[in-house]
Amino acid sequence: MPATQIVEGASPKHEQLRLILERYCTQQLSPGDMLPSERQLCDEYSVSRITVREAVGQLVADGLLVRVHGKGTFVAARQVRSQLHLASFHEDMRKLGLAPSTAVLSAKEEALPGDSAAALRADARDMGYHIRRLRLAGGLPMSIDDSWFAARRLPGLLTHDLSASLYELLEREYALVIDQAEQTVGAQQADTAIAALLGIDVGAPVLAFDRISFSNAQPVEHTRSYYRGDRYQVQMSLSNR
C-alpha cells in the first residue's frame, strides 16, 4: 500500500482515504485483485473501521470495487458488453476475453412448476431437472441461472458435469443443438438471495432474462438469469432494412 498520511483537516478522513484507495486500485492493482482487509487498512492509515467502510463503500457505489460475500473486496472488472445473440455463457465470455467458470448451487429432480411446464410444452405432472448455477467471469460473479429441463427428454442429465457449458453437453450427449430462443429482458432490484450470491447490495439493479431455448423447434430449456447491472450491458444493432 502507498504510505500516504491521513490527517485532520478540511477534507474528511474518509474522503482522503477514498482518493488514496482510488489511485491505488487504478494505478497499482488490476481487475480481480483483492483489496487489503478492513483491519489492514485501519492499521496502515491509523483510521477507524467506520472511516474505512465509508471510503470503500463509496468506491463500491462508484463501481470501482466489488464485494464478494465471504471472500472480500476486489477491484471490479471492466463492464462486459454483450450483443444479443444465441450463445452459451461460456462461449459468450470467451469471445469477450474473459475466463468463464461456473459454481453449481443445486441440481435436483422436482415437479415442473406451471410456467416452466408450459414453456417446455410438458404436462403439469411431469418431473423436471431444476439446476441453479452461479456464473463467473474472470473469477468474479456475473450472473445466476435458474434453469428447468423436462426430465423425460434428457435421461441422466444430472449425472453429467454441470459446471461446463450445458449447450455443449446437450449437443454432445443428446444430439440437441440449441438453434433458437425466445427471450425477454427486464430490470429489477436484487433481493437478499440474489444480492448475496452476486456480491451486491440488496436493492441494487440486476438485468433479469427469461429465456426459452429450442432445438429443431422443440423447447429444451426454460431459464431465468439475473445479471449484475454494474458489470453487464446488452448491445444490439437496429436496422429498418
N, C-alpha and C positions, 0 to 999 in steps of 0.2 A: 504494500500500500504506500502511496505517496505521503511523505512526512510533512503535512501541512497543518499548521496550528490553527485551532479554532478558539477565538477569543470573544469576550463580551464586547458588544459594540452596537452600532446602529442596525446591522443585519442580524436577524435571529440566528441562533446556532444551527437550527435545523436547515435553514436556507444555506448557510455556509457549507454544511455537510452535504447537502444535496448537490451543490455545484462541484464539490470535490469528487463525489462519487460519480457524477455525470462525466467528468473528464476522465476519471479512472476507467469507467466502463467503455467509453468511446475510443480512448487512446491506447489503453493497455490490455484490455480484455477483448475476447471475441464472442460472438453469439454462442450461447450454450455454456459459457464459463460460469462457475459458481461465484457468487459474491461472498466475502467473508461473513461469518455469523454475526448476529447482533452483539454477542459478548465481545468478539474480536474488535468490532467497530467501536464499541464503548471504550474498551481499553486503549485502542490506538489513538482515539481523539479526545479521551477524557470527557466524554459526554454521557448523558443519561440514556437509558433504553428508550424513553419516550422520544428523545431527540432523534435517535436512530430510526425508530419506527416511523416518525413523521417524514424524515428525509427519504427513506426507502419507499414509503407509501406513495409519495409524490412521484417518484421515478416509475413505480408500477403503474400509476394512473396515466403517466405520460407514454407508457408503452415501451420504455427503455429496459425495464426489468420485468421478470415474470416470477411469481411464486408457484412452486410445485409442492403440493401438500405432502408432508412427511419427508421431503428431501432438502428443500432450501430455496434460496432466491438466485435466479440465473439471469444473465444478460439475454434479452429477448432476441429471437431470430428475426431476420427481416420478414416483413409481411409477405405471405405467399399469395400470388395472384394466379388463379387457375381459370382457364377457359372452360365454358360449359361444353363438355364432350363426353363420350362414352368410354370410360376407362376405370380400372380399379384404382383404389387409393395408392397402392404400391407403385403402379405404373405412373400415375399422376405425379407423385412426389419425386420419383426418379427422374422424370423429364424436367422437373424444376430444379434438379441438382441437390436434392435433399435425401438423406438416408431414411427410408421408411422402416418402421417397426410396429409391432402390434402386441398388446397385452390382452389375453383372453380373460374377461371378467367373469363370465359364466357361459355354460353351454349345456342346455337341458332339453329333454323331450317333454313338451307340455301341450295341452289342448290349445288349438289355434284360437286367438281372440277373434271376435266377429269381423273387425275391419281387415285384419290380415287374411282371414279365410276368404272374404270377398275379393280382396286384391289378388289372391292366388287362385281364385276360382275353385276353391276347395269346399268340401262340406263342413258345416259348422261343428260337426262332431269329430272331424279329422284331427289327428295329432300333428304337431309341428315341432321343428327344431328351433329353439329360441337361443340365439347367440348374441352376446353383448361383448363388445371389444373396445378397448381404448387404443386409438391410433396416434402414433408419434411421428414427428418429422424432425430429423436432427437431434433426436433424444428428448424433445420437449412435446408435451401433449398438444395435439391439434384438434382431434375430434373424438366423439363417441358414436359408435354404430350399434344400433339396436335392431337386430335382423330376425326375420321369421322365414322359414322354408317349410314346404309341405313334406312331412316325413316319408310318406309312401312313395314319393317320387325320387327320393335321394337316400336309399337304404345305406346305413353305415356312415353317414356324413360325420357324426360326432367322433368317430374313431380316427379321423384324419387330423393332421396338423392344421389347426385353425388360426395359427398366428401368421401364416403366409397369406398370399392372395387367394381369396375364395373364388374369384373368377377363374384364375388359373387352375385351381383344384376342380371346379365344376367342368371345365373343358377336358382336363386330363383324365379324371376318374369317371365322369358321367356323360362325356361327349356333348355337353351343353355349352354352347358358345353364346355369351351374352351379346346380343346384336341389336337390342332396342331397349329403351327405358322411358318411362313417364315420370316426371319429377316436378315437384313444387318446392319453392324456396320461400321462407318467411323469416322474420326476425322475432326473437322473443328474449325474455330475461332468464338467466340461468337460475335454476332452483338450487337447493342445498346440495343435492346429489351430483348434479352436473358440475356445479362450481368446484366441489371438492376434487372431482376427477380431472378437470381441466386446469386446476390451479388458478382459478379466477375468483373474484368476489361474487357473492350471492347478488343477483340482480344485474350482473354485467351482461352486455349484449352477446347473443350467440346467433348464428345462422342455422336455422332448422330446415333440413331437407327431408322430404317424404318421397321415397322412390320405389317404383315397381319396375323390376328388371325382367326382360323377356329373352327367351331363346326360341327362335323359329315360331314366334307369335304365342308361345306358351309362357305364362308368368312363372318365374322361378323364385324370385326373392322380393320380399317387402321389407324395406329398411327405413328407419328414421335415424338420421345422423344430425349431430349437434357440433358445429364448428365454432371455434373461438372467433369472436368478431374482431379482436385486435390482431389476429395473426392470419386471417384468411379473407381473401377477396374473390369475387366471381367476376370474370371478364367475359364479354360476348361481343360478337360482331353483328351489326344490323345492316340490312340492305333492303331496298324496295324492288330489287330485281329478282 
